[in-house]
């Protein structure tokens, strides 16, 4: 089986369950998150769904954010309340406007809590985009009809949603495999790809059976020589001479193991 880059340690966000929902509704929420998280084969994030402390029940998001800060839990968290459930969404609770000044152009004062209602199956992608700086919560709020500068307790006219069909997106998730010489084949030349005719030995694909057993959708791609790979524990994995890196796509229909939710999650 070819070597695929292992999933590293994923961030874990706490999700406070404030809505009174059935087990079926909870499972539907978890399924939507797993779908958008490509959870079985290429996860980006984990969430731990927990019951809130008693004093959080019936309180505002601002109150809960302050209590989290007082407890030293300063990172973003999630809230699943009635409004979120009604919209197939979840609240992403960030920080107060005084945490990263200056934000005068965004908020009227420092008491504004940055938060956004996000479609559940888009949560993982949103989180990754914020983590790497592709976009910001403020920019996304603007796309939801929020007017700036925002006031305390601002309303969000639309739920944030990328409008991507996440079922179709399952088939476009990339993987970078390191294939040893006995695991791939080079093209013979003359293969046509639209108006492009490939020269010999310029493309590679996995040999018959290897892609299928590895959960990969096979295709002709440009190969690149593979060097050592640094594993999450800091060690280096070496590969035989002639090993190539192939960028292919994962097969969501492969019998992947179930996604493991964090310990203590509902």
MIDOSE-1310 file (N, C-alpha, C; in nm, 2 decimals, decimal comma, always signed):
residues 266
xxxx	+0,09/-0,12/+0,00/+0,00/+0,00/+0,00/+0,09/+0,12/+0,00; +0,06/+0,22/-0,09/+0,14/+0,34/-0,10/+0,13/+0,42/+0,03; +0,24/+0,50/+0,05/+0,24/+0,59/+0,16/+0,17/+0,72/+0,14; +0,07/+0,75/+0,23/+0,00/+0,88/+0,22/+0,04/+0,96/+0,34
xxxx	+0,04/+1,09/+0,32/+0,07/+1,18/+0,43/-0,03/+1,16/+0,55; +0,02/+1,13/+0,67/-0,08/+1,10/+0,78/-0,14/+1,23/+0,83; -0,26/+1,22/+0,88/-0,33/+1,33/+0,94/-0,26/+1,37/+1,07; -0,22/+1,49/+1,09/-0,16/+1,54/+1,21/-0,26/+1,56/+1,32
xxxx	-0,21/+1,61/+1,43/-0,30/+1,64/+1,54/-0,40/+1,76/+1,50; -0,52/+1,73/+1,52/-0,63/+1,83/+1,47/-0,67/+1,91/+1,59; -0,70/+2,04/+1,56/-0,76/+2,13/+1,66/-0,89/+2,07/+1,71; -0,92/+2,09/+1,84/-1,05/+2,05/+1,89/-1,12/+2,17/+1,95
xxxx	-1,24/+2,20/+1,90/-1,32/+2,30/+1,95/-1,43/+2,25/+2,04; -1,46/+2,32/+2,15/-1,57/+2,28/+2,23/-1,70/+2,33/+2,17; -1,80/+2,25/+2,17/-1,94/+2,29/+2,13/-2,04/+2,27/+2,24; -2,09/+2,38/+2,29/-2,19/+2,37/+2,40/-2,33/+2,35/+2,34
xxxx	-2,39/+2,24/+2,39/-2,52/+2,20/+2,34/-2,62/+2,27/+2,43; -2,68/+2,38/+2,39/-2,78/+2,46/+2,46/-2,92/+2,42/+2,42; -2,94/+2,36/+2,30/-3,07/+2,33/+2,25/-3,12/+2,20/+2,31; -3,25/+2,19/+2,33/-3,31/+2,06/+2,38/-3,35/+1,98/+2,26
xxxx	-3,26/+1,88/+2,22/-3,28/+1,81/+2,10/-3,28/+1,66/+2,12; -3,34/+1,59/+2,03/-3,34/+1,44/+2,04/-3,21/+1,38/+1,99; -3,19/+1,25/+2,02/-3,07/+1,18/+1,97/-3,07/+1,18/+1,82; -3,18/+1,17/+1,75/-3,18/+1,17/+1,61/-3,13/+1,31/+1,55
xxxx	-3,18/+1,42/+1,62/-3,13/+1,55/+1,58/-2,98/+1,57/+1,60; -2,94/+1,52/+1,72/-2,79/+1,53/+1,74/-2,71/+1,45/+1,64; -2,76/+1,33/+1,61/-2,69/+1,25/+1,51/-2,69/+1,32/+1,37; -2,80/+1,39/+1,34/-2,81/+1,46/+1,21/-2,70/+1,58/+1,21
xxxx	-2,69/+1,65/+1,32/-2,59/+1,75/+1,33/-2,45/+1,70/+1,31; -2,42/+1,59/+1,38/-2,29/+1,53/+1,37/-2,26/+1,48/+1,23; -2,36/+1,42/+1,16/-2,34/+1,37/+1,03/-2,31/+1,49/+0,93; -2,38/+1,60/+0,95/-2,35/+1,72/+0,87/-2,21/+1,77/+0,89
xxxx	-2,17/+1,77/+1,01/-2,03/+1,82/+1,04/-1,93/+1,72/+0,98; -1,95/+1,59/+0,99/-1,86/+1,49/+0,93/-1,86/+1,50/+0,78; -1,97/+1,53/+0,72/-1,97/+1,54/+0,57/-1,88/+1,66/+0,53; -1,90/+1,77/+0,59/-1,82/+1,89/+0,55/-1,67/+1,88/+0,59
xxxx	-1,65/+1,79/+0,69/-1,51/+1,78/+0,74/-1,44/+1,67/+0,67; -1,50/+1,60/+0,57/-1,44/+1,49/+0,51/-1,38/+1,39/+0,61; -1,46/+1,37/+0,71/-1,41/+1,32/+0,84/-1,35/+1,18/+0,83; -1,40/+1,09/+0,75/-1,35/+0,96/+0,75/-1,22/+0,94/+0,68
xxxx	-1,18/+1,04/+0,59/-1,06/+1,02/+0,51/-0,97/+1,14/+0,50; -1,02/+1,26/+0,53/-0,93/+1,37/+0,53/-0,98/+1,48/+0,62; -0,99/+1,45/+0,75/-1,05/+1,55/+0,85/-0,96/+1,67/+0,87; -1,03/+1,78/+0,90/-0,96/+1,91/+0,92/-0,97/+1,96/+1,06
xxxx	-1,07/+1,91/+1,13/-1,11/+1,96/+1,26/-1,18/+1,86/+1,35; -1,17/+1,87/+1,48/-1,26/+1,79/+1,57/-1,34/+1,89/+1,66; -1,46/+1,85/+1,69/-1,53/+1,92/+1,79/-1,58/+1,83/+1,90; -1,58/+1,88/+2,02/-1,63/+1,80/+2,14/-1,76/+1,86/+2,18
xxxx	-1,87/+1,79/+2,16/-2,00/+1,84/+2,20/-2,03/+1,80/+2,35; -2,06/+1,90/+2,43/-2,07/+1,88/+2,57/-2,19/+1,96/+2,62; -2,25/+1,91/+2,74/-2,35/+1,99/+2,81/-2,28/+2,11/+2,87; -2,35/+2,23/+2,87/-2,29/+2,35/+2,93/-2,30/+2,35/+3,08
xxxx	-2,22/+2,43/+3,14/-2,24/+2,45/+3,29/-2,38/+2,51/+3,31; -2,43/+2,48/+3,43/-2,57/+2,53/+3,46/-2,59/+2,68/+3,44; -2,49/+2,76/+3,47/-2,51/+2,90/+3,46/-2,50/+2,95/+3,32; -2,47/+2,87/+3,22/-2,47/+2,91/+3,08/-2,61/+2,91/+3,02
xxxx	-2,70/+2,82/+3,08/-2,83/+2,80/+3,03/-2,91/+2,93/+3,04; -2,97/+2,97/+2,92/-3,05/+3,09/+2,92/-2,98/+3,22/+2,91; -2,85/+3,21/+2,90/-2,76/+3,33/+2,90/-2,73/+3,37/+2,76; -2,68/+3,49/+2,74/-2,64/+3,54/+2,61/-2,50/+3,48/+2,57
xxxx	-2,48/+3,49/+2,44/-2,34/+3,45/+2,40/-2,23/+3,53/+2,46; -2,26/+3,66/+2,48/-2,16/+3,75/+2,54/-2,13/+3,70/+2,68; -2,23/+3,66/+2,76/-2,21/+3,61/+2,89/-2,12/+3,49/+2,89; -2,15/+3,40/+2,80/-2,08/+3,27/+2,79/-1,93/+3,30/+2,75
xxxx	-1,91/+3,39/+2,66/-1,77/+3,43/+2,62/-1,69/+3,48/+2,74; -1,76/+3,57/+2,82/-1,69/+3,62/+2,93/-1,65/+3,51/+3,03; -1,74/+3,42/+3,06/-1,72/+3,31/+3,15/-1,61/+3,22/+3,10; -1,60/+3,20/+2,97/-1,49/+3,12/+2,91/-1,36/+3,19/+2,93
xxxx	-1,36/+3,32/+2,91/-1,24/+3,40/+2,93/-1,19/+3,40/+3,07; -1,29/+3,41/+3,17/-1,25/+3,41/+3,31/-1,19/+3,27/+3,35; -1,23/+3,17/+3,28/-1,18/+3,03/+3,31/-1,05/+3,00/+3,24; -1,00/+3,10/+3,16/-0,88/+3,08/+3,09/-0,89/+3,00/+2,96
xxxx	-1,02/+2,98/+2,92/-1,04/+2,92/+2,79/-1,07/+3,03/+2,68; -0,96/+3,08/+2,63/-0,97/+3,20/+2,55/-0,99/+3,17/+2,40; -0,98/+3,05/+2,36/-0,99/+3,02/+2,22/-1,14/+3,02/+2,17; -1,16/+3,02/+2,04/-1,30/+3,02/+1,99/-1,37/+2,89/+2,03
xxxx	-1,50/+2,90/+2,04/-1,58/+2,78/+2,07/-1,71/+2,79/+1,99; -1,79/+2,68/+2,01/-1,92/+2,67/+1,93/-2,04/+2,67/+2,03; -2,15/+2,71/+1,98/-2,28/+2,70/+2,05/-2,38/+2,64/+1,96; -2,45/+2,54/+2,01/-2,56/+2,48/+1,93/-2,69/+2,51/+2,01
xxxx	-2,76/+2,61/+1,97/-2,88/+2,65/+2,04/-3,00/+2,63/+1,94; -3,12/+2,67/+1,98/-3,24/+2,65/+1,90/-3,23/+2,72/+1,77; -3,18/+2,84/+1,76/-3,17/+2,91/+1,64/-3,07/+2,84/+1,54; -2,96/+2,79/+1,60/-2,87/+2,72/+1,51/-2,93/+2,59/+1,46
xxxx	-3,00/+2,52/+1,54/-3,07/+2,39/+1,50/-3,17/+2,42/+1,39; -3,25/+2,53/+1,40/-3,35/+2,57/+1,31/-3,29/+2,60/+1,17; -3,16/+2,63/+1,17/-3,10/+2,67/+1,04/-2,99/+2,57/+0,99; -2,99/+2,45/+1,05/-2,89/+2,35/+1,02/-2,75/+2,42/+1,03
xxxx	-2,73/+2,49/+1,14/-2,61/+2,57/+1,15/-2,55/+2,55/+1,30; -2,44/+2,62/+1,32/-2,38/+2,63/+1,45/-2,32/+2,77/+1,47; -2,32/+2,82/+1,59/-2,26/+2,95/+1,62/-2,11/+2,93/+1,64; -2,03/+3,01/+1,57/-1,89/+3,02/+1,59/-1,86/+3,14/+1,67
xxxx	-1,81/+3,12/+1,80/-1,80/+3,24/+1,89/-1,65/+3,27/+1,90; -1,61/+3,39/+1,86/-1,47/+3,43/+1,85/-1,43/+3,51/+1,97; -1,41/+3,64/+1,96/-1,36/+3,72/+2,07/-1,43/+3,85/+2,07; -1,41/+3,93/+2,18/-1,46/+4,06/+2,18/-1,37/+4,16/+2,10
xxxx	-1,43/+4,27/+2,06/-1,36/+4,36/+1,97/-1,24/+4,42/+2,02; -1,22/+4,41/+2,16/-1,10/+4,48/+2,22/-0,98/+4,38/+2,22; -0,99/+4,26/+2,17/-0,88/+4,16/+2,18/-0,78/+4,19/+2,07; -0,82/+4,23/+1,95/-0,72/+4,26/+1,85/-0,75/+4,40/+1,79
xxxx	-0,72/+4,51/+1,86/-0,74/+4,64/+1,81/-0,63/+4,68/+1,71; -0,64/+4,78/+1,63/-0,76/+4,86/+1,62/-0,87/+4,80/+1,53; -0,99/+4,81/+1,57/-1,10/+4,76/+1,48/-1,21/+4,86/+1,47; -1,17/+4,99/+1,48/-1,27/+5,09/+1,47/-1,36/+5,09/+1,35
xxxx	-1,30/+5,04/+1,24/-1,38/+5,04/+1,12/-1,48/+4,92/+1,12; -1,47/+4,83/+1,21/-1,55/+4,71/+1,21/-1,66/+4,72/+1,32; -1,62/+4,77/+1,44/-1,71/+4,77/+1,56/-1,73/+4,90/+1,62; -1,85/+4,93/+1,67/-1,87/+5,06/+1,73/-1,80/+5,08/+1,87
xxxx	-1,78/+4,96/+1,94/-1,71/+4,97/+2,07/-1,65/+4,83/+2,10; -1,58/+4,83/+2,21/-1,51/+4,71/+2,25/-1,59/+4,60/+2,31; -1,72/+4,63/+2,32/-1,81/+4,53/+2,38/-1,87/+4,44/+2,28; -1,84/+4,46/+2,15/-1,90/+4,38/+2,04/-1,83/+4,24/+2,05
xxxx	-1,91/+4,14/+2,04/-1,86/+4,00/+2,04/-1,87/+3,95/+1,89; -1,75/+3,91/+1,84/-1,75/+3,86/+1,71/-1,80/+3,72/+1,71; -1,90/+3,69/+1,63/-1,96/+3,56/+1,62/-2,03/+3,55/+1,49; -2,05/+3,42/+1,45/-2,12/+3,41/+1,32/-2,19/+3,27/+1,32
xxxx	-2,31/+3,27/+1,26/-2,39/+3,15/+1,24/-2,35/+3,09/+1,11; -2,29/+2,96/+1,12/-2,23/+2,90/+1,00/-2,31/+2,77/+0,97; -2,34/+2,74/+0,84/-2,40/+2,62/+0,81/-2,31/+2,50/+0,85; -2,36/+2,41/+0,92/-2,28/+2,30/+0,99/-2,19/+2,23/+0,89
xxxx	-2,23/+2,20/+0,77/-2,14/+2,13/+0,68/-2,03/+2,22/+0,62; -2,03/+2,35/+0,66/-1,92/+2,43/+0,61/-1,82/+2,47/+0,73; -1,85/+2,43/+0,85/-1,78/+2,47/+0,96/-1,63/+2,44/+0,95; -1,59/+2,32/+0,92/-1,45/+2,28/+0,91/-1,37/+2,37/+0,81
xxxx	-1,43/+2,39/+0,69/-1,36/+2,47/+0,59/-1,35/+2,62/+0,64; -1,45/+2,67/+0,70/-1,44/+2,81/+0,76/-1,33/+2,82/+0,86; -1,32/+2,72/+0,95/-1,22/+2,72/+1,05/-1,08/+2,72/+0,99; -1,06/+2,63/+0,89/-0,93/+2,62/+0,83/-0,90/+2,76/+0,76
xxxx	-0,99/+2,82/+0,69/-0,97/+2,94/+0,62/-0,93/+3,05/+0,72; -0,99/+3,05/+0,84/-0,95/+3,15/+0,94/-0,81/+3,12/+1,00; -0,78/+2,99/+1,01/-0,66/+2,96/+1,07/-0,54/+2,99/+0,99; -0,56/+2,99/+0,86/-0,44/+3,02/+0,76/-0,45/+3,16/+0,71
xxxx	-0,55/+3,23/+0,75/-0,56/+3,37/+0,71/-0,62/+3,39/+0,57; -0,69/+3,29/+0,51/-0,75/+3,31/+0,38/-0,86/+3,41/+0,38; -0,93/+3,42/+0,49/-1,04/+3,52/+0,50/-1,06/+3,55/+0,65; -1,15/+3,63/+0,69/-1,17/+3,66/+0,83/-1,32/+3,66/+0,86
xxxx	-1,36/+3,64/+0,98/-1,50/+3,64/+1,03/-1,56/+3,77/+0,98; -1,49/+3,89/+1,00/-1,55/+4,01/+0,96/-1,59/+4,02/+0,81; -1,50/+3,97/+0,73/-1,53/+3,97/+0,58/-1,65/+3,88/+0,55; -1,66/+3,76/+0,62/-1,77/+3,67/+0,60/-1,90/+3,73/+0,65
xxxx	-1,89/+3,80/+0,76/-2,02/+3,87/+0,81/-2,07/+3,97/+0,70; -1,98/+4,04/+0,64/-2,02/+4,13/+0,53/-2,09/+4,06/+0,42; -2,06/+3,93/+0,39/-2,13/+3,86/+0,29/-2,26/+3,80/+0,34; -2,29/+3,82/+0,47/-2,41/+3,77/+0,52/-2,51/+3,89/+0,55
xxxx	-2,48/+4,00/+0,50/-2,57/+4,12/+0,51/-2,55/+4,20/+0,63; -2,44/+4,17/+0,71/-2,42/+4,25/+0,83/-2,35/+4,39/+0,79; -2,41/+4,50/+0,84/-2,36/+4,63/+0,81/-2,25/+4,67/+0,91; -2,15/+4,74/+0,87/-2,04/+4,79/+0,95/-2,04/+4,94/+0,96
xxxx	-1,99/+4,99/+1,08/-1,94/+4,92/+1,20/-2,06/+4,85/+1,27; -2,04/+4,73/+1,33/-2,14/+4,66/+1,39/-2,16/+4,71/+1,53; -2,29/+4,69/+1,58/-2,32/+4,73/+1,72/-2,33/+4,60/+1,80; -2,33/+4,62/+1,94/-2,35/+4,51/+2,03/-2,47/+4,43/+1,99
xxxx	-2,47/+4,30/+1,99/-2,58/+4,22/+1,97/-2,63/+4,23/+1,82; -2,54/+4,25/+1,73/-2,58/+4,27/+1,59/-2,66/+4,15/+1,54; -2,74/+4,17/+1,44/-2,82/+4,07/+1,38/-2,74/+4,02/+1,25; -2,75/+3,89/+1,22/-2,69/+3,84/+1,10/-2,81/+3,79/+1,01
xxxx	-2,84/+3,87/+0,90/-2,95/+3,84/+0,82/-2,95/+3,70/+0,75; -2,83/+3,66/+0,71/-2,82/+3,53/+0,64/-2,72/+3,44/+0,71; -2,75/+3,31/+0,71/-2,65/+3,21/+0,76/-2,53/+3,20/+0,66; -2,41/+3,20/+0,72/-2,30/+3,19/+0,63/-2,29/+3,05/+0,56
xxxx	-2,28/+3,05/+0,43/-2,28/+2,92/+0,36/-2,20/+2,94/+0,23; -2,11/+2,85/+0,20/-2,03/+2,86/+0,07/-2,11/+2,81/-0,05; -2,23/+2,75/-0,03/-2,32/+2,70/-0,14/-2,25/+2,59/-0,22; -2,15/+2,53/-0,16/-2,09/+2,41/-0,22/-2,17/+2,29/-0,19
xxxx	-2,18/+2,20/-0,29/-2,24/+2,07/-0,27/-2,14/+1,98/-0,21; -2,15/+1,96/-0,08/-2,05/+1,88/+0,00/-2,05/+1,73/-0,04; -2,16/+1,68/-0,09/-2,16/+1,54/-0,14/-2,07/+1,53/-0,26; -2,08/+1,63/-0,36/-1,99/+1,62/-0,47/-1,85/+1,65/-0,44
xxxx	-1,83/+1,74/-0,34/-1,69/+1,78/-0,30/-1,61/+1,66/-0,24; -1,68/+1,56/-0,19/-1,61/+1,44/-0,14/-1,52/+1,38/-0,24; -1,55/+1,40/-0,37/-1,47/+1,33/-0,48/-1,36/+1,42/-0,53; -1,34/+1,53/-0,47/-1,23/+1,62/-0,51/-1,12/+1,65/-0,41
xxxx	-1,11/+1,56/-0,31/-1,02/+1,58/-0,20/-0,88/+1,52/-0,24; -0,78/+1,61/-0,24/-0,65/+1,56/-0,29/-0,57/+1,48/-0,18; -0,48/+1,40/-0,23/-0,39/+1,33/-0,15/-0,25/+1,32/-0,22; -0,15/+1,33/-0,15/-0,01/+1,33/-0,21/+0,05/+1,19/-0,16
xxxx	+0,06/+1,10/-0,25/+0,11/+0,97/-0,22/+0,26/+0,96/-0,27; +0,33/+0,88/-0,19/+0,47/+0,84/-0,23/+0,47/+0,70/-0,28; +0,48/+0,68/-0,41/+0,48/+0,55/-0,47/+0,62/+0,50/-0,50; +0,65/+0,38/-0,45/+0,78/+0,32/-0,48/+0,78/+0,27/-0,62
xxxx	+0,89/+0,24/-0,68/+0,90/+0,20/-0,82/+0,81/+0,09/-0,86; +0,79/-0,01/-0,77/+0,70/-0,12/-0,81/+0,55/-0,09/-0,80; +0,52/+0,03/-0,75/+0,38/+0,07/-0,73/+0,32/+0,16/-0,83; +0,40/+0,21/-0,92/+0,35/+0,30/-1,03/+0,40/+0,26/-1,16
xxxx	+0,34/+0,31/-1,27/+0,38/+0,29/-1,40/+0,39/+0,43/-1,47; +0,48/+0,44/-1,57/+0,50/+0,56/-1,65/+0,43/+0,54/-1,78; +0,38/+0,65/-1,84/+0,31/+0,64/-1,96/+0,40/+0,61/-2,08; +0,35/+0,55/-2,18/+0,42/+0,51/-2,30/+0,44/+0,62/-2,40
xxxx	+0,35/+0,72/-2,39/+0,35/+0,83/-2,49/+0,24/+0,82/-2,59; +0,19/+0,94/-2,63/+0,08/+0,94/-2,73/-0,05/+0,95/-2,67; -0,06/+0,95/-2,53/-0,19/+0,96/-2,47/-0,25/+1,11/-2,49; -0,37/+1,11/-2,52/-0,43/+1,24/-2,55/-0,52/+1,29/-2,43
xxxx	-0,49/+1,42/-2,39/-0,57/+1,48/-2,29/-0,62/+1,62/-2,34; -0,73/+1,61/-2,41/-0,78/+1,73/-2,48/-0,69/+1,75/-2,60; -0,63/+1,87/-2,60/-0,54/+1,90/-2,72/-0,40/+1,87/-2,69; -0,37/+1,82/-2,57/-0,24/+1,78/-2,53/-0,21/+1,64/-2,55
xxxx	-0,10/+1,61/-2,62/-0,05/+1,47/-2,64/+0,08/+1,45/-2,56; +0,07/+1,35/-2,47/+0,18/+1,33/-2,37/+0,30/+1,27/-2,44; +0,42/+1,31/-2,40/+0,54/+1,25/-2,44/+0,57/+1,13/-2,35; +0,65/+1,03/-2,39/+0,68/+0,91/-2,31/+0,74/+0,95/-2,17
xxxx	+0,71/+0,88/-2,07/+0,77/+0,89/-1,94/+0,75/+1,02/-1,87; +0,65/+1,09/-1,91/+0,62/+1,23/-1,85/+0,51/+1,22/-1,74; +0,43/+1,11/-1,75/+0,32/+1,10/-1,66/+0,33/+0,96/-1,59; +0,26/+0,96/-1,47/+0,26/+0,83/-1,39/+0,13/+0,81/-1,33
xxxx	+0,10/+0,69/-1,30/-0,02/+0,65/-1,23/+0,01/+0,52/-1,15; -0,07/+0,50/-1,05/-0,05/+0,37/-0,97/-0,09/+0,25/-1,05; -0,02/+0,14/-1,02/-0,05/+0,02/-1,10/-0,19/-0,04/-1,05; -0,24/-0,12/-1,14/-0,37/-0,18/-1,12/-0,38/-0,25/-0,98
xxxx	-0,49/-0,21/-0,91/-0,51/-0,27/-0,78/-0,46/-0,19/-0,66; -0,35/-0,12/-0,68/-0,28/-0,05/-0,57/-0,37/+0,07/-0,53; -0,42/+0,14/-0,63/-0,51/+0,26/-0,60/-0,63/+0,21/-0,52; -0,69/+0,10/-0,57/-0,82/+0,05/-0,51/-0,80/+0,01/-0,37
xxxx	-0,69/-0,05/-0,34/-0,66/-0,10/-0,20/-0,62/+0,01/-0,11; -0,58/+0,13/-0,17/-0,54/+0,24/-0,09/-0,64/+0,35/-0,07; -0,76/+0,33/-0,13/-0,87/+0,43/-0,12/-0,84/+0,55/-0,21; -0,78/+0,53/-0,33/-0,74/+0,64/-0,41/-0,81/+0,63/-0,55
xxxx	-0,85/+0,74/-0,60/-0,90/+0,75/-0,74/-0,78/+0,77/-0,83; -0,75/+0,67/-0,92/-0,63/+0,67/-1,00/-0,64/+0,76/-1,12; -0,53/+0,82/-1,17/-0,53/+0,90/-1,29/-0,38/+0,92/-1,33; -0,37/+0,96/-1,45/-0,23/+1,00/-1,50/-0,20/+1,14/-1,44
xxxx	-0,09/+1,16/-1,38/-0,05/+1,29/-1,32/+0,10/+1,30/-1,34; +0,15/+1,43/-1,32/+0,29/+1,45/-1,33/+0,36/+1,41/-1,20; +0,46/+1,32/-1,22/+0,53/+1,27/-1,09/+0,65/+1,36/-1,06; +0,68/+1,36/-0,93/+0,79/+1,44/-0,88/+0,87/+1,35/-0,79
xxxx	+1,01/+1,36/-0,79/+1,09/+1,27/-0,71/+1,06/+1,30/-0,56; +1,06/+1,19/-0,48/+1,02/+1,20/-0,34/+1,15/+1,19/-0,26; +1,16/+1,29/-0,17/+1,27/+1,29/-0,07/+1,22/+1,23/+0,06; +1,30/+1,24/+0,17/+1,25/+1,20/+0,30/+1,13/+1,28/+0,34
xxxx	+1,04/+1,21/+0,43/+0,93/+1,28/+0,48/+0,94/+1,29/+0,63; +0,92/+1,41/+0,69/+0,92/+1,42/+0,83/+0,79/+1,39/+0,89; +0,79/+1,29/+0,98/+0,67/+1,24/+1,04/+0,62/+1,33/+1,15; +0,50/+1,32/+1,20/+0,45/+1,41/+1,30/+0,53/+1,40/+1,43
xxxx	+0,60/+1,29/+1,46/+0,68/+1,27/+1,58/+0,82/+1,33/+1,56; +0,85/+1,38/+1,44/+0,98/+1,44/+1,42/+1,08/+1,35/+1,35; +1,05/+1,22/+1,34/+1,14/+1,13/+1,27/+1,12/+1,15/+1,12; +1,23/+1,10/+1,05/+1,23/+1,11/+0,90/+1,20/+0,97/+0,84
xxxx	+1,11/+0,96/+0,75/+1,08/+0,84/+0,68/+1,15/+0,84/+0,54; +1,24/+0,74/+0,52/+1,31/+0,74/+0,39/+1,24/+0,65/+0,29; +1,26/+0,67/+0,16/+1,20/+0,60/+0,06/+1,31/+0,55/-0,04; +1,28/+0,43/-0,10/+1,38/+0,38/-0,20/+1,40/+0,48/-0,32
xxxx	+1,51/+0,46/-0,38/+1,54/+0,54/-0,50/+1,44/+0,52/-0,61; +1,40/+0,62/-0,67/+1,29/+0,61/-0,77/+1,15/+0,63/-0,73; +1,14/+0,65/-0,59/+1,00/+0,68/-0,54/+0,95/+0,81/-0,59; +0,83/+0,82/-0,63/+0,77/+0,94/-0,68/+0,65/+0,99/-0,60
xxxx	+0,63/+1,12/-0,60/+0,51/+1,18/-0,54/+0,41/+1,20/-0,65; +0,29/+1,15/-0,62/+0,18/+1,17/-0,72/+0,06/+1,24/-0,64; +0,01/+1,34/-0,70/-0,10/+1,41/-0,64/-0,23/+1,35/-0,71; -0,30/+1,27/-0,63/-0,42/+1,21/-0,67/-0,54/+1,25/-0,59
xxxx	-0,65/+1,18/-0,60/-0,77/+1,22/-0,52/-0,82/+1,09/-0,44; -0,87/+1,12/-0,32/-0,92/+1,02/-0,24/-1,06/+0,97/-0,28; -1,08/+0,84/-0,26/-1,21/+0,78/-0,30/-1,30/+0,77/-0,18; -1,40/+0,86/-0,17/-1,49/+0,86/-0,06/-1,57/+0,73/-0,04
xxxx	-1,58/+0,65/-0,15/-1,66/+0,52/-0,14/-1,58/+0,40/-0,09; -1,45/+0,43/-0,06/-1,37/+0,33/+0,00/-1,42/+0,30/+0,15; -1,40/+0,18/+0,20/-1,45/+0,15/+0,33/-1,36/+0,20/+0,44; -1,36/+0,34/+0,45/-1,27/+0,40/+0,55/-1,32/+0,37/+0,69
xxxx	-1,24/+0,37/+0,79/-1,28/+0,35/+0,93/-1,37/+0,47/+0,98; -1,46/+0,45/+1,07/-1,54/+0,56/+1,12/-1,46/+0,67/+1,18; -1,51/+0,79/+1,17/-1,45/+0,91/+1,24/-1,45/+0,89/+1,39; -1,34/+0,92/+1,46/-1,34/+0,91/+1,60/-1,36/+1,05/+1,66
xxxx	-1,47/+1,06/+1,73/-1,50/+1,18/+1,80/-1,42/+1,19/+1,93; -1,39/+1,31/+1,98/-1,30/+1,32/+2,10/-1,37/+1,26/+2,22; -1,28/+1,21/+2,31/-1,33/+1,16/+2,43/-1,42/+1,26/+2,51; -1,53/+1,21/+2,56/-1,62/+1,30/+2,63/-1,72/+1,37/+2,55
xx	-1,72/+1,35/+2,42/-1,82/+1,42/+2,33/-1,95/+1,34/+2,33; -2,06/+1,41/+2,33/-2,19/+1,35/+2,32/-2,20/+1,28/+2,18
